[in-house]
């Protein structure tokens, strides 16, 4: 089972429907107590960094999400949900993120229209099970005004270019993020959700063998 975090800042139903379309059971979770019932987690997000963190704090999500990430279970942030995986966001001042990945989230430099909205291609920087079956230069749908600057270059899995080359997919151990919206990036976005679902199922099988 894949959980989708409901903290009032994401397109929850579209993510749920996309997962169902590729054959994976998902549930929208309104309470941190439900985290113990899922084997994989998606943190969506639309809006501002500070507002998202405030909503997570008010909902009692921050420590449970950190514990989930430390458990080794697959964890995927989407769009703003990817950005708040990092330590610091610079939108409307400096704000603390979840700190699951090192680095900060910064605004696009002057010279390009923001938000960056539309289809952009990905350059695959390193192999990843999340991107299995995805050809280099495949197109995905983006909507964002800020981008991540990871503290560790090895966490950058794929990049895109919008006047500046920025991370489009990041990952470390079991924690991953996609700056684009896979649920709106058919067919390659659905392939990424398929890969994530398979990863969750494989992790569930390994966990049952370990227990």
N, C-alpha and C positions, 0 to 999 in steps of 0.2 A: 504494500500500500504506500502511495506517495501522498504526503501532506502538502497543502498549499496554505501558507500563512495569511490569515485575514487580519490585518491591522488597519484597514481602512485606506490603504494606499496602493491598490493594485487592480489590474484587470483579472480578477480571480476566475470568473466563469469561462473566459476565453482560454485560459491556461488549462483549466479542468477539461474543457471540451476537446482541446487539442490532444491531451494525454489519452482521453477516452478514444479518440479517433485512431490513435496508433496502438490501441489495445491494452492500456494500462489503467488500473483502478486508481482513482485519486479522490481525496476528500478535502474540502475547505475547512480549515480549523480556526475557530474563533477563540480558543483558549489554549494557553501553554500546556495545560494538563494533558491535552490530546497528543503531545509530541511522543509520548511513550508508546503510542499505538501505531506509529508509522515507521517504515524502514528507510525512507528517503524524504527529502524536504525541498520544496521550492519556495523561495522568498521573492515574490514579485514586487514591483514598486513603480509608482508614477508620482511626480511632484518634486518637492524640495527635500534636500538632505536633512536639514534640521527638523522639519515637520515629521519626516518619517521616523527619525530617532525618538522624537518626543512621543509619537504614537506608540512605538514599541515599548518605551519606558512606561507610559501610562497603562498599557495593556499587560505589563509584567512579563514581557517577552525576552528582554535582553539576556538575563542569566540563563534561562532555559535554552535559548538559541545557541549560546556559547557552549553550554554543556552538550547539546546535540552535536555540534561541530566536533567537539573533543571526543565524542563517542566513536568517531570513525565512520558513521553512516553518511551516505552521499547527500550533499547539500549544494543546491544551485540557486544563485541569485540572478535575477533578471532585471535589466535596465537599472532603475534606482536601487533595486534589490541587490544588484552587483556592487554599486558604488558604496553602499553602507557597510559592505564587508570590510572596507578599508579603515584605517585608523582615524583619518581626518578628512572632512569635507570643507571646502572653502566657499560654499554658496551662502551669500549674505553673512559673511564672517566665518571664523573657524568653529567647527563643531566636531565633536567626538563621534566616531562610528563604532562599529562592533569590534574592530581590531582583529578580525580573523585573518586578514591579509595585511602585510605592511605596505605603507604608502599613503598617498593622499589623492583627493579628487579636486581637480582644478577646472577653471573655465577655459573654453576655447579662446585663443588669442584673437585680437581684432582682425578684420579682413574677410570673415566669412559670416554668412547669415546664421543666426542662432534663433531657435534651436536647429540643430542638424536633424533634418527630417526627410526620410526617404530611403531609397535602396542604395546600399554601398557594398562593394565586394570585400571579401576577407582574404588576407594573405596568411597562410598557415605557417607559423614560425617553428613549431615542433609537433611531433606526433602526440596524439591524445585520444583516449578511448571515447571521449565526448564528441570528437570530430571524425570518428571513423565513418568512411563512406562519403565524406564531404570533399568535393574537388576544390583545389586551390582556385581562388578568384570567384567563388560562388557568392551570390548576392543575398543580403539579409536586410530586414527593415529596422531602421534606427529612428529614435526620437529622443534627443538629449542635447543639453547645452553645456554640460560638463563632462570631463573624461578622467579616467584614473591614470595616475603616475605611480605604478608599483615600486616599492622599495627594493624588490628583488626582480631583476630582469628575467630570471628563470621562471617566474610566475606568469609571464606573458606567453600565451598559447597561440593567439592569432591577433593580427592587427588590421586596421582599416585606415583610410586616409581621407581627411576632410580639412585640407590645408595644413594639417599637422598629422603625423602618424600617431595613432592612439591605440591602446589595447581594446580589442573587441571581445576576446575571450581570455579569461585569466583562470589560474587554478593552482592549488597546492594541496597535495594529499587528497582528502575527500571533499575539500571546499572549492567550488568553482563558480564562475560568474560569466554571464553573457551580457554585453552592453546593448545588444539588439533585442528585439522581441521574437524569439523562435516561434511563438504561437501565431505570429502574423507573417512569417517568412516561409511559407509553403513553397516548394516541397522540402527544401534543405532544413528549414526550421523544424519540421516534423521529424526529420532524420535525427536531429540533435536530441529531441525529446524521446525518440525511440532509443537512442544510445543511452540516455540517462535512465530510462525505465529498465533497460536490460542490466545496467550497472546496479540499480537498486535490487533487482531480482537476484543477481549473482551475489551481492553482498548479504542478502537475506539468507540465501542457501549456505554461504560460508558461515554465517552466524549460527545457524541451526546445527551445523556440523561441529562448531567450536563448543556449543553448549551441550 
